[in-house]
Amino acid sequence: MPLRHQNFDSSGPDVRIRGNAFQVYEKYQALARDAHTSGDRVAAENYLQHAEHYYRIICQINEQEGRARQHVPRYDGDEGEGGDDGMGDGDPGESDQPAA
């Protein structure tokens, strides 16, 4: 599985791009926009296909990190605040005891 900080060396159709997955994705998107602007639909589609490959890598990284976060216990520092201390919620109209 790729890592967020992993660098890629992409040899595209006529360009070499280096950087992390997001940087390579952004560069291919920019190249596709430039090709489209200049009227080269074939080159634009080619760059978009390269960009899509790196987009999938980004999604894979995000999914991997999401799964890793689910397995790591979090400490919020809220212990003792808002917890159930057995004293009720402080509302005098409600009590845990039945009405006599």
Secondary structure, DSSP 8 states (H G I E B T S, - for coil): ---TT-EEEEE-SS-EEEEEHHHHHHHHHHHHHHHHHTT-HHHHHHHHHHHHHHHHHHHHHHHHHHHHHHTS----S-TTSSS--SS--S-TT--SS---
